[in-house]
Amino acid sequence: MEIIFKIIAIGLITCLATMIIRPVRSDFAVIIAIVGGLIILFMVIEYLSNVFEIFRDIIGITGLNSNLYTLLLKIIGVGYLIEFTAGICSDTGNSSLGDKVLLGGKIIILVMALPIITNILQIVMELLPS
Amino acid sequence: MEVEIIFKIAAIGILTAIIGQILKQTGKDEIATIATLAGLIIVLIMVLNLVGDLFNTLRNIFNF
């Protein structure tokens, strides 16, 4: 449970480092911000994999077909990366680029989610008394 | 692993700035720009390694 304190500590240290280095070398401030974000992502990523193990067991029990699970995983991964990149873009000042990255990510996620939608529609059609 | 990399990058940044200033004072301006560029490249390589690690771990976890 103490990992939350490590995350807070690293966040604060990164902010201080960027504050100190900004007058000396402004481009390093952005790099330090990126590295701080990366470190926090590395710390929480194991917890994410534990959650996915539990998801896999649940889906195994409920008998849903497993490619939905891998699709869900990919969509979460895409969301994870897109949010990280958009954050960096807005950090470096070009927020319009960040919005474009977000738009691209949303479109990719929509395309990946289409099979799920068709799957649900099929299930609903079977339920309806034809 | 975590915190010292932030301090390492900050140290490299301050060092390259100081070296650049010293070289500028002694009149060698072009070497100063080369030195600052070298510092920047070193830091960029470190960041690229980190980003590469992130992508590999993500690929393993989300089995892309």
N, CA and C atoms of all chains as a GROMACS GRO file, in nm:
protein
  582
    1MET      N    1   0.083  -0.120   0.000
    1MET     CA    2   0.000   0.000   0.000
    1MET      C    3   0.088   0.127   0.000
    2GLU      N    4   0.217   0.108   0.034
    2GLU     CA    5   0.300   0.228   0.046
    2GLU      C    6   0.346   0.276  -0.092
    3ILE      N    7   0.304   0.206  -0.198
    3ILE     CA    8   0.349   0.250  -0.330
    3ILE      C    9   0.290   0.386  -0.362
    4ILE      N   10   0.175   0.418  -0.301
    4ILE     CA   11   0.114   0.548  -0.331
    4ILE      C   12   0.206   0.658  -0.282
    5PHE      N   13   0.277   0.635  -0.171
    5PHE     CA   14   0.369   0.739  -0.123
    5PHE      C   15   0.487   0.752  -0.218
    6LYS      N   16   0.532   0.638  -0.273
    6LYS     CA   17   0.642   0.648  -0.369
    6LYS      C   18   0.598   0.726  -0.491
    7ILE      N   19   0.477   0.703  -0.535
    7ILE     CA   20   0.430   0.776  -0.654
    7ILE      C   21   0.425   0.924  -0.625
    8ILE      N   22   0.370   0.960  -0.507
    8ILE     CA   23   0.363   1.102  -0.472
    8ILE      C   24   0.504   1.160  -0.464
    9ALA      N   25   0.595   1.083  -0.402
    9ALA     CA   26   0.731   1.135  -0.385
    9ALA      C   27   0.794   1.160  -0.522
   10ILE      N   28   0.779   1.062  -0.612
   10ILE     CA   29   0.842   1.079  -0.744
   10ILE      C   30   0.777   1.195  -0.817
   11GLY      N   31   0.645   1.211  -0.804
   11GLY     CA   32   0.581   1.324  -0.870
   11GLY      C   33   0.638   1.456  -0.820
   12LEU      N   34   0.651   1.469  -0.688
   12LEU     CA   35   0.702   1.594  -0.633
   12LEU      C   36   0.847   1.616  -0.675
   13ILE      N   37   0.928   1.509  -0.667
   13ILE     CA   38   1.070   1.524  -0.703
   13ILE      C   39   1.081   1.568  -0.848
   14THR      N   40   0.998   1.509  -0.935
   14THR     CA   41   1.006   1.547  -1.077
   14THR      C   42   0.968   1.693  -1.095
   15CYS      N   43   0.863   1.737  -1.022
   15CYS     CA   44   0.825   1.878  -1.037
   15CYS      C   45   0.938   1.968  -0.992
   16LEU      N   46   1.000   1.933  -0.878
   16LEU     CA   47   1.109   2.018  -0.830
   16LEU      C   48   1.224   2.017  -0.929
   17ALA      N   49   1.257   1.900  -0.981
   17ALA     CA   50   1.370   1.893  -1.074
   17ALA      C   51   1.342   1.979  -1.197
   18THR      N   52   1.218   1.970  -1.248
   18THR     CA   53   1.190   2.051  -1.368
   18THR      C   54   1.196   2.199  -1.333
   19MET      N   55   1.151   2.232  -1.210
   19MET     CA   56   1.154   2.375  -1.171
   19MET      C   57   1.298   2.423  -1.164
   20ILE      N   58   1.387   2.338  -1.108
   20ILE     CA   59   1.526   2.381  -1.093
   20ILE      C   60   1.594   2.393  -1.228
   21ILE      N   61   1.567   2.296  -1.316
   21ILE     CA   62   1.646   2.291  -1.438
   21ILE      C   63   1.590   2.386  -1.543
   22ARG      N   64   1.465   2.438  -1.521
   22ARG     CA   65   1.406   2.520  -1.628
   22ARG      C   66   1.488   2.643  -1.661
   23PRO      N   67   1.532   2.724  -1.564
   23PRO     CA   68   1.611   2.843  -1.604
   23PRO      C   69   1.745   2.805  -1.665
   24VAL      N   70   1.804   2.694  -1.618
   24VAL     CA   71   1.937   2.658  -1.667
   24VAL      C   72   1.924   2.607  -1.810
   25ARG      N   73   1.837   2.504  -1.828
   25ARG     CA   74   1.819   2.450  -1.963
   25ARG      C   75   1.672   2.413  -1.978
   26SER      N   76   1.599   2.492  -2.058
   26SER     CA   77   1.453   2.474  -2.059
   26SER      C   78   1.415   2.342  -2.127
   27ASP      N   79   1.494   2.291  -2.224
   27ASP     CA   80   1.450   2.169  -2.293
   27ASP      C   81   1.462   2.048  -2.202
   28PHE      N   82   1.557   2.052  -2.105
   28PHE     CA   83   1.570   1.937  -2.015
   28PHE      C   84   1.450   1.928  -1.922
   29ALA      N   85   1.384   2.040  -1.895
   29ALA     CA   86   1.270   2.035  -1.803
   29ALA      C   87   1.164   1.942  -1.859
   30VAL      N   88   1.139   1.953  -1.991
   30VAL     CA   89   1.035   1.868  -2.050
   30VAL      C   90   1.079   1.722  -2.046
   31ILE      N   91   1.211   1.700  -2.071
   31ILE     CA   92   1.259   1.561  -2.073
   31ILE      C   93   1.244   1.499  -1.934
   32ILE      N   94   1.273   1.580  -1.830
   32ILE     CA   95   1.261   1.526  -1.694
   32ILE      C   96   1.115   1.496  -1.664
   33ALA      N   97   1.025   1.580  -1.712
   33ALA     CA   98   0.882   1.554  -1.688
   33ALA      C   99   0.842   1.421  -1.754
   34ILE      N  100   0.891   1.398  -1.877
   34ILE     CA  101   0.858   1.273  -1.945
   34ILE      C  102   0.912   1.154  -1.866
   35VAL      N  103   1.038   1.166  -1.821
   35VAL     CA  104   1.099   1.053  -1.750
   35VAL      C  105   1.024   1.026  -1.619
   36GLY      N  106   0.982   1.135  -1.549
   36GLY     CA  107   0.905   1.114  -1.426
   36GLY      C  108   0.777   1.038  -1.455
   37GLY      N  109   0.709   1.077  -1.563
   37GLY     CA  110   0.586   1.005  -1.599
   37GLY      C  111   0.614   0.860  -1.629
   38LEU      N  112   0.724   0.835  -1.701
   38LEU     CA  113   0.759   0.696  -1.735
   38LEU      C  114   0.780   0.614  -1.610
   39ILE      N  115   0.848   0.671  -1.512
   39ILE     CA  116   0.880   0.595  -1.390
   39ILE      C  117   0.752   0.558  -1.318
   40ILE      N  118   0.660   0.655  -1.310
   40ILE     CA  119   0.534   0.623  -1.240
   40ILE      C  120   0.459   0.515  -1.316
   41LEU      N  121   0.460   0.523  -1.450
   41LEU     CA  122   0.392   0.418  -1.528
   41LEU      C  123   0.455   0.282  -1.500
   42PHE      N  124   0.589   0.279  -1.492
   42PHE     CA  125   0.655   0.151  -1.467
   42PHE      C  126   0.612   0.095  -1.332
   43MET      N  127   0.591   0.185  -1.232
   43MET     CA  128   0.560   0.133  -1.098
   43MET      C  129   0.422   0.072  -1.095
   44VAL      N  130   0.326   0.133  -1.168
   44VAL     CA  131   0.188   0.083  -1.153
   44VAL      C  132   0.158  -0.031  -1.249
   45ILE      N  133   0.253  -0.064  -1.339
   45ILE     CA  134   0.215  -0.155  -1.447
   45ILE      C  135   0.197  -0.297  -1.393
   46GLU      N  136   0.268  -0.332  -1.283
   46GLU     CA  137   0.249  -0.469  -1.233
   46GLU      C  138   0.108  -0.485  -1.179
   47TYR      N  139   0.058  -0.379  -1.112
   47TYR     CA  140  -0.077  -0.390  -1.057
   47TYR      C  141  -0.176  -0.413  -1.171
   48LEU      N  142  -0.150  -0.349  -1.283
   48LEU     CA  143  -0.241  -0.363  -1.397
   48LEU      C  144  -0.241  -0.508  -1.445
   49SER      N  145  -0.121  -0.569  -1.447
   49SER     CA  146  -0.118  -0.707  -1.499
   49SER      C  147  -0.190  -0.799  -1.402
   50ASN      N  148  -0.183  -0.769  -1.269
   50ASN     CA  149  -0.259  -0.854  -1.175
   50ASN      C  150  -0.408  -0.843  -1.205
   51VAL      N  151  -0.453  -0.720  -1.231
   51VAL     CA  152  -0.597  -0.702  -1.258
   51VAL      C  153  -0.636  -0.784  -1.379
   52PHE      N  154  -0.546  -0.787  -1.481
   52PHE     CA  155  -0.584  -0.860  -1.603
   52PHE      C  156  -0.588  -1.010  -1.577
   53GLU      N  157  -0.501  -1.060  -1.484
   53GLU     CA  158  -0.510  -1.203  -1.452
   53GLU      C  159  -0.649  -1.233  -1.396
   54ILE      N  160  -0.696  -1.146  -1.304
   54ILE     CA  161  -0.828  -1.170  -1.244
   54ILE      C  162  -0.936  -1.163  -1.350
   55PHE      N  163  -0.922  -1.065  -1.443
   55PHE     CA  164  -1.021  -1.057  -1.551
   55PHE      C  165  -1.025  -1.187  -1.628
   56ARG      N  166  -0.902  -1.241  -1.657
   56ARG     CA  167  -0.898  -1.362  -1.740
   56ARG      C  168  -0.972  -1.474  -1.668
   57ASP      N  169  -0.949  -1.488  -1.534
   57ASP     CA  170  -1.019  -1.595  -1.462
   57ASP      C  171  -1.169  -1.572  -1.470
   58ILE      N  172  -1.214  -1.447  -1.447
   58ILE     CA  173  -1.359  -1.420  -1.448
   58ILE      C  174  -1.418  -1.460  -1.582
   59ILE      N  175  -1.347  -1.416  -1.689
   59ILE     CA  176  -1.404  -1.445  -1.823
   59ILE      C  177  -1.402  -1.596  -1.847
   60GLY      N  178  -1.296  -1.664  -1.792
   60GLY     CA  179  -1.293  -1.808  -1.807
   60GLY      C  180  -1.415  -1.870  -1.742
   61ILE      N  181  -1.452  -1.817  -1.623
   61ILE     CA  182  -1.567  -1.876  -1.551
   61ILE      C  183  -1.695  -1.848  -1.626
   62THR      N  184  -1.713  -1.723  -1.671
   62THR     CA  185  -1.842  -1.688  -1.730
   62THR      C  186  -1.858  -1.751  -1.868
   63GLY      N  187  -1.750  -1.803  -1.927
   63GLY     CA  188  -1.768  -1.876  -2.051
   63GLY      C  189  -1.776  -1.787  -2.174
   64LEU      N  190  -1.750  -1.653  -2.157
   64LEU     CA  191  -1.745  -1.569  -2.277
   64LEU      C  192  -1.627  -1.614  -2.363
   65ASN      N  193  -1.636  -1.590  -2.496
   65ASN     CA  194  -1.522  -1.633  -2.576
   65ASN      C  195  -1.403  -1.541  -2.549
   66SER      N  196  -1.282  -1.600  -2.549
   66SER     CA  197  -1.167  -1.530  -2.491
   66SER      C  198  -1.117  -1.421  -2.584
   67ASN      N  199  -1.158  -1.422  -2.715
   67ASN     CA  200  -1.096  -1.316  -2.796
   67ASN      C  201  -1.155  -1.180  -2.759
   68LEU      N  202  -1.274  -1.182  -2.694
   68LEU     CA  203  -1.324  -1.053  -2.642
   68LEU      C  204  -1.225  -1.000  -2.539
   69TYR      N  205  -1.173  -1.093  -2.459
   69TYR     CA  206  -1.081  -1.049  -2.352
   69TYR      C  207  -0.956  -0.988  -2.411
   70THR      N  208  -0.897  -1.056  -2.512
   70THR     CA  209  -0.774  -1.001  -2.570
   70THR      C  210  -0.805  -0.868  -2.637
   71LEU      N  211  -0.925  -0.857  -2.697
   71LEU     CA  212  -0.961  -0.730  -2.761
   71LEU      C  213  -0.970  -0.620  -2.655
   72LEU      N  214  -1.034  -0.655  -2.542
   72LEU     CA  215  -1.046  -0.556  -2.435
   72LEU      C  216  -0.908  -0.513  -2.388
   73LEU      N  217  -0.817  -0.611  -2.378
   73LEU     CA  218  -0.680  -0.580  -2.334
   73LEU      C  219  -0.616  -0.483  -2.431
   74LYS      N  220  -0.629  -0.511  -2.559
   74LYS     CA  221  -0.564  -0.425  -2.659
   74LYS      C  222  -0.622  -0.284  -2.650
   75ILE      N  223  -0.753  -0.273  -2.631
   75ILE     CA  224  -0.814  -0.140  -2.627
   75ILE      C  225  -0.761  -0.064  -2.506
   76ILE      N  226  -0.749  -0.132  -2.393
   76ILE     CA  227  -0.696  -0.063  -2.274
   76ILE      C  228  -0.552  -0.023  -2.299
   77GLY      N  229  -0.476  -0.110  -2.366
   77GLY     CA  230  -0.337  -0.075  -2.396
   77GLY      C  231  -0.328   0.047  -2.484
   78VAL      N  232  -0.414   0.051  -2.588
   78VAL     CA  233  -0.411   0.167  -2.677
   78VAL      C  234  -0.446   0.292  -2.598
   79GLY      N  235  -0.550   0.282  -2.513
   79GLY     CA  236  -0.587   0.399  -2.433
   79GLY      C  237  -0.472   0.444  -2.346
   80TYR      N  238  -0.403   0.347  -2.287
   80TYR     CA  239  -0.290   0.375  -2.198
   80TYR      C  240  -0.183   0.454  -2.272
   81LEU      N  241  -0.145   0.404  -2.391
   81LEU     CA  242  -0.036   0.469  -2.466
   81LEU      C  243  -0.080   0.605  -2.517
   82ILE      N  244  -0.203   0.613  -2.568
   82ILE     CA  245  -0.248   0.740  -2.627
   82ILE      C  246  -0.252   0.849  -2.520
   83GLU      N  247  -0.299   0.812  -2.401
   83GLU     CA  248  -0.309   0.915  -2.297
   83GLU      C  249  -0.168   0.960  -2.258
   84PHE      N  250  -0.074   0.866  -2.254
   84PHE     CA  251   0.065   0.900  -2.220
   84PHE      C  252   0.122   0.996  -2.324
   85THR      N  253   0.102   0.964  -2.453
   85THR     CA  254   0.159   1.049  -2.559
   85THR      C  255   0.092   1.185  -2.562
   86ALA      N  256  -0.040   1.188  -2.545
   86ALA     CA  257  -0.110   1.318  -2.550
   86ALA      C  258  -0.063   1.405  -2.434
   87GLY      N  259  -0.034   1.341  -2.319
   87GLY     CA  260   0.016   1.420  -2.208
   87GLY      C  261   0.149   1.483  -2.240
   88ILE      N  262   0.237   1.405  -2.304
   88ILE     CA  263   0.368   1.461  -2.340
   88ILE      C  264   0.350   1.575  -2.438
   89CYS      N  265   0.262   1.555  -2.536
   89CYS     CA  266   0.244   1.661  -2.638
   89CYS      C  267   0.197   1.790  -2.570
   90SER      N  268   0.099   1.779  -2.479
   90SER     CA  269   0.051   1.903  -2.417
   90SER      C  270   0.157   1.960  -2.324
   91ASP      N  271   0.242   1.872  -2.268
   91ASP     CA  272   0.352   1.921  -2.182
   91ASP      C  273   0.446   2.007  -2.261
   92THR      N  274   0.481   1.962  -2.382
   92THR     CA  275   0.580   2.037  -2.458
   92THR      C  276   0.516   2.159  -2.522
   93GLY      N  277   0.387   2.184  -2.495
   93GLY     CA  278   0.332   2.311  -2.540
   93GLY      C  279   0.245   2.299  -2.662
   94ASN      N  280   0.263   2.193  -2.745
   94ASN     CA  281   0.177   2.187  -2.864
   94ASN      C  282   0.057   2.101  -2.832
   95SER      N  283  -0.047   2.166  -2.775
   95SER     CA  284  -0.165   2.090  -2.731
   95SER      C  285  -0.249   2.048  -2.849
   96SER      N  286  -0.239   2.121  -2.963
   96SER     CA  287  -0.320   2.078  -3.078
   96SER      C  288  -0.272   1.941  -3.125
   97LEU      N  289  -0.140   1.916  -3.119
   97LEU     CA  290  -0.089   1.785  -3.158
   97LEU      C  291  -0.145   1.679  -3.063
   98GLY      N  292  -0.151   1.713  -2.933
   98GLY     CA  293  -0.204   1.618  -2.835
   98GLY      C  294  -0.347   1.582  -2.867
   99ASP      N  295  -0.426   1.683  -2.907
   99ASP     CA  296  -0.566   1.653  -2.942
   99ASP      C  297  -0.572   1.562  -3.063
  100LYS      N  298  -0.481   1.586  -3.159
  100LYS     CA  299  -0.485   1.498  -3.278
  100LYS      C  300  -0.449   1.356  -3.241
  101VAL      N  301  -0.352   1.340  -3.150
  101VAL     CA  302  -0.315   1.205  -3.107
  101VAL      C  303  -0.434   1.140  -3.038
  102LEU      N  304  -0.504   1.219  -2.956
  102LEU     CA  305  -0.623   1.164  -2.888
  102LEU      C  306  -0.727   1.122  -2.990
  103LEU      N  307  -0.748   1.207  -3.092
  103LEU     CA  308  -0.849   1.174  -3.194
  103LEU      C  309  -0.810   1.044  -3.263
  104GLY      N  310  -0.682   1.033  -3.301
  104GLY     CA  311  -0.638   0.909  -3.366
  104GLY      C  312  -0.662   0.789  -3.276
  105GLY      N  313  -0.631   0.805  -3.148
  105GLY     CA  314  -0.650   0.693  -3.055
  105GLY      C  315  -0.795   0.654  -3.045
  106LYS      N  316  -0.884   0.753  -3.040
  106LYS     CA  317  -1.026   0.720  -3.030
  106LYS      C  318  -1.072   0.645  -3.152
  107ILE      N  319  -1.026   0.690  -3.270
  107ILE     CA  320  -1.070   0.621  -3.392
  107ILE      C  321  -1.020   0.476  -3.391
  108ILE      N  322  -0.893   0.457  -3.351
  108ILE     CA  323  -0.839   0.320  -3.348
  108ILE      C  324  -0.921   0.236  -3.252
  109ILE      N  325  -0.954   0.292  -3.136
  109ILE     CA  326  -1.031   0.214  -3.038
  109ILE      C  327  -1.168   0.182  -3.094
  110LEU      N  328  -1.228   0.278  -3.164
  110LEU     CA  329  -1.361   0.250  -3.222
  110LEU      C  330  -1.351   0.136  -3.321
  111VAL      N  331  -1.246   0.140  -3.406
  111VAL     CA  332  -1.233   0.033  -3.506
  111VAL      C  333  -1.214  -0.100  -3.436
  112MET      N  334  -1.134  -0.100  -3.327
  112MET     CA  335  -1.109  -0.227  -3.260
  112MET      C  336  -1.234  -0.277  -3.188
  113ALA      N  337  -1.324  -0.184  -3.151
  113ALA     CA  338  -1.440  -0.225  -3.072
  113ALA      C  339  -1.553  -0.276  -3.160
  114LEU      N  340  -1.541  -0.259  -3.293
  114LEU     CA  341  -1.654  -0.300  -3.380
  114LEU      C  342  -1.691  -0.447  -3.361
  115PRO      N  343  -1.596  -0.543  -3.358
  115PRO     CA  344  -1.638  -0.682  -3.340
  115PRO      C  345  -1.721  -0.702  -3.215
  116ILE      N  346  -1.687  -0.630  -3.108
  116ILE     CA  347  -1.765  -0.647  -2.984
  116ILE      C  348  -1.909  -0.605  -3.009
  117ILE      N  349  -1.924  -0.492  -3.081
  117ILE     CA  350  -2.060  -0.442  -3.105
  117ILE      C  351  -2.137  -0.544  -3.187
  118THR      N  352  -2.073  -0.596  -3.295
  118THR     CA  353  -2.147  -0.694  -3.377
  118THR      C  354  -2.178  -0.817  -3.293
  119ASN      N  355  -2.085  -0.856  -3.204
  119ASN     CA  356  -2.109  -0.972  -3.119
  119ASN      C  357  -2.234  -0.950  -3.033
  120ILE      N  358  -2.243  -0.831  -2.973
  120ILE     CA  359  -2.359  -0.804  -2.888
  120ILE      C  360  -2.487  -0.806  -2.970
  121LEU      N  361  -2.478  -0.747  -3.090
  121LEU     CA  362  -2.601  -0.745  -3.173
  121LEU      C  363  -2.645  -0.887  -3.203
  122GLN      N  364  -2.549  -0.975  -3.234
  122GLN     CA  365  -2.590  -1.113  -3.264
  122GLN      C  366  -2.660  -1.174  -3.143
  123ILE      N  367  -2.603  -1.151  -3.024
  123ILE     CA  368  -2.664  -1.210  -2.904
  123ILE      C  369  -2.808  -1.158  -2.889
  124VAL      N  370  -2.823  -1.026  -2.911
  124VAL     CA  371  -2.957  -0.968  -2.894
  124VAL      C  372  -3.052  -1.028  -2.997
  125MET      N  373  -3.002  -1.043  -3.121
  125MET     CA  374  -3.092  -1.097  -3.224
  125MET      C  375  -3.137  -1.238  -3.186
  126GLU      N  376  -3.046  -1.317  -3.128
  126GLU     CA  377  -3.087  -1.454  -3.091
  126GLU      C  378  -3.195  -1.450  -2.984
  127LEU      N  379  -3.184  -1.351  -2.892
  127LEU     CA  380  -3.283  -1.347  -2.784
  127LEU      C  381  -3.421  -1.313  -2.838
  128LEU      N  382  -3.423  -1.224  -2.940
  128LEU     CA  383  -3.555  -1.180  -2.986
  128LEU      C  384  -3.631  -1.297  -3.047
  129PRO      N  385  -3.760  -1.311  -3.021
  129PRO     CA  386  -3.840  -1.418  -3.086
  129PRO      C  387  -3.859  -1.384  -3.232
  130SER      N  388  -3.789  -1.452  -3.323
  130SER     CA  389  -3.797  -1.412  -3.466
  130SER      C  390  -3.930  -1.451  -3.526
  131MET      N  391   1.623   0.228  -0.891
  131MET     CA  392   1.627   0.259  -1.032
  131MET      C  393   1.552   0.389  -1.058
  132GLU      N  394   1.455   0.419  -0.973
  132GLU     CA  395   1.360   0.518  -1.023
  132GLU      C  396   1.412   0.659  -1.011
  133VAL      N  397   1.445   0.698  -0.883
  133VAL     CA  398   1.461   0.841  -0.863
  133VAL      C  399   1.594   0.887  -0.918
  134GLU      N  400   1.695   0.794  -0.914
  134GLU     CA  401   1.829   0.847  -0.948
  134GLU      C  402   1.836   0.887  -1.095
  135ILE      N  403   1.748   0.831  -1.178
  135ILE     CA  404   1.759   0.868  -1.320
  135ILE      C  405   1.715   1.012  -1.339
  136ILE      N  406   1.619   1.057  -1.254
  136ILE     CA  407   1.579   1.198  -1.264
  136ILE      C  408   1.697   1.287  -1.226
  137PHE      N  409   1.763   1.250  -1.116
  137PHE     CA  410   1.876   1.332  -1.073
  137PHE      C  411   1.990   1.325  -1.175
  138LYS      N  412   2.007   1.209  -1.238
  138LYS     CA  413   2.114   1.196  -1.338
  138LYS      C  414   2.090   1.293  -1.453
  139ILE      N  415   1.966   1.298  -1.500
  139ILE     CA  416   1.937   1.386  -1.614
  139ILE      C  417   1.951   1.532  -1.571
  140ALA      N  418   1.905   1.563  -1.449
  140ALA     CA  419   1.920   1.702  -1.404
  140ALA      C  420   2.067   1.738  -1.394
  141ALA      N  421   2.148   1.642  -1.342
  141ALA     CA  422   2.291   1.670  -1.327
  141ALA      C  423   2.355   1.693  -1.464
  142ILE      N  424   2.320   1.607  -1.561
  142ILE     CA  425   2.377   1.626  -1.695
  142ILE      C  426   2.337   1.761  -1.750
  143GLY      N  427   2.212   1.800  -1.726
  143GLY     CA  428   2.168   1.929  -1.778
  143GLY      C  429   2.248   2.043  -1.720
  144ILE      N  430   2.265   2.042  -1.587
  144ILE     CA  431   2.339   2.151  -1.523
  144ILE      C  432   2.483   2.149  -1.569
  145LEU      N  433   2.540   2.028  -1.578
  145LEU     CA  434   2.682   2.017  -1.619
  145LEU      C  435   2.701   2.075  -1.759
  146THR      N  436   2.614   2.035  -1.852
  146THR     CA  437   2.634   2.086  -1.989
  146THR      C  438   2.618   2.238  -1.991
  147ALA      N  439   2.525   2.289  -1.909
  147ALA     CA  440   2.509   2.435  -1.909
  147ALA      C  441   2.637   2.502  -1.859
  148ILE      N  442   2.694   2.446  -1.749
  148ILE     CA  443   2.815   2.507  -1.692
  148ILE      C  444   2.930   2.498  -1.792
  149ILE      N  445   2.946   2.378  -1.850
  149ILE     CA  446   3.056   2.361  -1.947
  149ILE      C  447   3.039   2.458  -2.062
  150GLY      N  448   2.912   2.473  -2.106
  150GLY     CA  449   2.890   2.567  -2.216
  150GLY      C  450   2.931   2.708  -2.177
  151GLN      N  451   2.893   2.748  -2.055
  151GLN     CA  452   2.929   2.883  -2.011
  151GLN      C  453   3.080   2.900  -2.008
  152ILE      N  454   3.150   2.799  -1.950
  152ILE     CA  455   3.296   2.811  -1.938
  152ILE      C  456   3.358   2.824  -2.077
  153LEU      N  457   3.314   2.737  -2.167
  153LEU     CA  458   3.373   2.740  -2.302
  153LEU      C  459   3.343   2.874  -2.368
  154LYS      N  460   3.223   2.928  -2.342
  154LYS     CA  461   3.191   3.058  -2.405
  154LYS      C  462   3.284   3.164  -2.351
  155GLN      N  463   3.309   3.160  -2.217
  155GLN     CA  464   3.395   3.264  -2.160
  155GLN      C  465   3.533   3.258  -2.224
  156THR      N  466   3.586   3.135  -2.241
  156THR     CA  467   3.723   3.127  -2.294
  156THR      C  468   3.723   3.146  -2.445
  157GLY      N  469   3.609   3.184  -2.502
  157GLY     CA  470   3.615   3.221  -2.641
  157GLY      C  471   3.586   3.109  -2.738
  158LYS      N  472   3.578   2.982  -2.691
  158LYS     CA  473   3.558   2.870  -2.786
  158LYS      C  474   3.408   2.849  -2.800
  159ASP      N  475   3.340   2.930  -2.882
  159ASP     CA  476   3.194   2.922  -2.886
  159ASP      C  477   3.146   2.795  -2.954
  160GLU      N  478   3.216   2.757  -3.064
  160GLU     CA  479   3.160   2.642  -3.137
  160GLU      C  480   3.173   2.515  -3.054
  161ILE      N  481   3.282   2.506  -2.973
  161ILE     CA  482   3.293   2.386  -2.889
  161ILE      C  483   3.183   2.387  -2.784
  162ALA      N  484   3.144   2.509  -2.739
  162ALA     CA  485   3.036   2.517  -2.639
  162ALA      C  486   2.907   2.458  -2.697
  163THR      N  487   2.874   2.499  -2.820
  163THR     CA  488   2.749   2.444  -2.878
  163THR      C  489   2.759   2.294  -2.892
  164ILE      N  490   2.879   2.246  -2.934
  164ILE     CA  491   2.894   2.100  -2.950
  164ILE      C  492   2.876   2.031  -2.816
  165ALA      N  493   2.931   2.091  -2.710
  165ALA     CA  494   2.922   2.027  -2.577
  165ALA      C  495   2.776   2.021  -2.532
  166THR      N  496   2.703   2.133  -2.550
  166THR     CA  497   2.562   2.129  -2.507
  166THR      C  498   2.485   2.027  -2.589
  167LEU      N  499   2.518   2.021  -2.720
  167LEU     CA  500   2.449   1.922  -2.804
  167LEU      C  501   2.478   1.781  -2.756
  168ALA      N  502   2.604   1.757  -2.719
  168ALA     CA  503   2.641   1.622  -2.673
  168ALA      C  504   2.562   1.586  -2.547
  169GLY      N  505   2.550   1.683  -2.455
  169GLY     CA  506   2.473   1.656  -2.334
  169GLY      C  507   2.330   1.620  -2.367
  170LEU      N  508   2.274   1.696  -2.462
  170LEU     CA  509   2.136   1.670  -2.500
  170LEU      C  510   2.122   1.531  -2.559
  171ILE      N  511   2.218   1.492  -2.643
  171ILE     CA  512   2.206   1.360  -2.708
  171ILE      C  513   2.215   1.249  -2.604
  172ILE      N  514   2.305   1.265  -2.506
  172ILE     CA  515   2.318   1.161  -2.402
  172ILE      C  516   2.185   1.144  -2.331
  173VAL      N  517   2.123   1.257  -2.295
  173VAL     CA  518   1.996   1.247  -2.220
  173VAL      C  519   1.889   1.186  -2.309
  174LEU      N  520   1.889   1.224  -2.438
  174LEU     CA  521   1.786   1.168  -2.527
  174LEU      C  522   1.802   1.017  -2.538
  175ILE      N  523   1.927   0.969  -2.543
  175ILE     CA  524   1.948   0.822  -2.553
  175ILE      C  525   1.894   0.755  -2.428
  176MET      N  526   1.918   0.817  -2.311
  176MET     CA  527   1.866   0.755  -2.187
  176MET      C  528   1.714   0.749  -2.192
  177VAL      N  529   1.653   0.858  -2.238
  177VAL     CA  530   1.505   0.859  -2.241
  177VAL      C  531   1.455   0.757  -2.341
  178LEU      N  532   1.527   0.744  -2.454
  178LEU     CA  533   1.482   0.646  -2.555
  178LEU      C  534   1.488   0.505  -2.498
  179ASN      N  535   1.594   0.476  -2.420
  179ASN     CA  536   1.599   0.342  -2.360
  179ASN      C  537   1.478   0.320  -2.270
  180LEU      N  538   1.443   0.423  -2.191
  180LEU     CA  539   1.328   0.407  -2.101
  180LEU      C  540   1.201   0.383  -2.180
  181VAL      N  541   1.183   0.463  -2.285
  181VAL     CA  542   1.059   0.448  -2.363
  181VAL      C  543   1.056   0.311  -2.429
  182GLY      N  544   1.175   0.262  -2.473
  182GLY     CA  545   1.179   0.128  -2.531
  182GLY      C  546   1.138   0.023  -2.430
  183ASP      N  547   1.187   0.040  -2.306
  183ASP     CA  548   1.146  -0.056  -2.202
  183ASP      C  549   0.996  -0.049  -2.181
  184LEU      N  550   0.940   0.074  -2.179
  184LEU     CA  551   0.796   0.086  -2.157
  184LEU      C  552   0.720   0.011  -2.264
  185PHE      N  553   0.761   0.030  -2.391
  185PHE     CA  554   0.687  -0.037  -2.499
  185PHE      C  555   0.698  -0.188  -2.487
  186ASN      N  556   0.817  -0.238  -2.446
  186ASN     CA  557   0.830  -0.384  -2.435
  186ASN      C  558   0.740  -0.437  -2.324
  187THR      N  559   0.742  -0.371  -2.208
  187THR     CA  560   0.657  -0.422  -2.099
  187THR      C  561   0.510  -0.414  -2.139
  188LEU      N  562   0.472  -0.303  -2.209
  188LEU     CA  563   0.331  -0.294  -2.249
  188LEU      C  564   0.298  -0.405  -2.346
  189ARG      N  565   0.394  -0.434  -2.439
  189ARG     CA  566   0.364  -0.540  -2.536
  189ARG      C  567   0.345  -0.671  -2.464
  190ASN      N  568   0.427  -0.696  -2.358
  190ASN     CA  569   0.411  -0.825  -2.287
  190ASN      C  570   0.278  -0.829  -2.215
  191ILE      N  571   0.243  -0.721  -2.145
  191ILE     CA  572   0.124  -0.725  -2.061
  191ILE      C  573  -0.002  -0.727  -2.146
  192PHE      N  574  -0.007  -0.635  -2.244
  192PHE     CA  575  -0.131  -0.627  -2.321
  192PHE      C  576  -0.128  -0.722  -2.441
  193ASN      N  577  -0.032  -0.811  -2.444
  193ASN     CA  578   0.001  -0.902  -2.555
  193ASN      C  579  -0.052  -0.848  -2.688
  194PHE      N  580   0.008  -0.737  -2.728
  194PHE     CA  581  -0.027  -0.678  -2.858
  194PHE      C  582   0.004  -0.772  -2.972
   0.00000   0.00000   0.00000
